[in-house]
Amino acid sequence: MRVVTRRVEAGLAERLRELGCGVTEFGAQGREGPVEVVFTVVPRREIPRVLAAAEAWDPEAFITIEEPREIRRGWMYSTPRQRSPARLRVGEQARQLGRSELP
């Protein structure tokens, strides 16, 4: 997620860090003057919460959300995903139950 705000004080980055986000921030120059650019990578399920915090900080902010193709290093490390057991097909369930058909 990238947030470009004309509110150049460091409050947005601090607020996102309080939410547990890793944040990179830097000053930039927009068409109408100085801006602050804040980058953060968040899991997809966390986007609504982080987006709400950014919009609450600056309702006029320019916000983009991109899906990263790959993440290397940084605060968000890669761990193997814990997946739920694969669902069995109906025939396999029946065989495991010792019946030819499920009721």
N, C-alpha and C positions, 0 to 999 in steps of 0.2 A: 504494500500500500504506500502510495506517495501522497503527501499532503503539502500543498503550497499555500502559505498563509501570509497576509500582510501584517499580522501581529507578530513582530519580530522578537518579542521576549521569549525566553526559553521555556515557558510554561507548558506548551503542548508536549514537547519531548518528555518533560518530567512527568506529566500526567500519564502518558503512555507507558513510561517505565514503571510507574506505580501499579499499572495493570499487568505488569509482567512481560511487557514487550521489549525486545531489543530494538534500539532506535539509533539511527544515524541522522544527524542534523547538520545543516550548513546554511550560511547566508548566501543569498543570490540577489540578482537585480532583475526585477520584472519591468514591464512596460511603464507601470505607474510608480516605480520606486522600489525600495528594498523589500525583499520577501524572505521568509524562512522556508526551507525545504526540509521535510521530515520523511525519512524512509523507515519502514518497518516491515518485517515479514511475520505474518501471523497464520496460524492454522485456519483453514476455511471456516470451521465452526465458530471461530472467534471473531470473524469479520464484523458481524452486526454490532458486537459490543465495542470494538475498537472504533468502528465507523461512528457510532453514536457519541463516543467520547470526543472524537475529532470535530464532529459537527457541533457539539455543545461548546467546545472551546472557541470555534470560529465558524458560525453558520455560513459565512461567505467564502470559506476555503475552497480551493480547487483540489479535488481528490480523485486520484485514479487508483484502480485496483487491477493488478496483473497477476497471472498465475505463473510462478517461477517454474522453469523446466528442470532446474537442478539447483541444489543448494550445497555449497562446499564451505566448510569451516564456519566460523562465527559462533554466536551464542546459541543458535538453533542447530543442534547436532542431530545427525541422522541415527535413528535406532530402528531395529527391525520392528515392523508393525505386528502387533498381536492380533491375529485374525480369529474370528469365531470358527468353530469346526464347520466344515463344508456340509451343506444340507444334503441329505440322502434322497435319491430319487425314490418314487413310490415303490417300485419293484424291490429295491434294496431294503427299504424299511420292512416290507412284507417278509422278505427272506430272513431278516434279523429277528423278526417276531415269530418266525416259524410258521407263517401262514402264507398261502398262495395269493391271497387278496386282502386288502384292508377293508374294514367295514365301511 
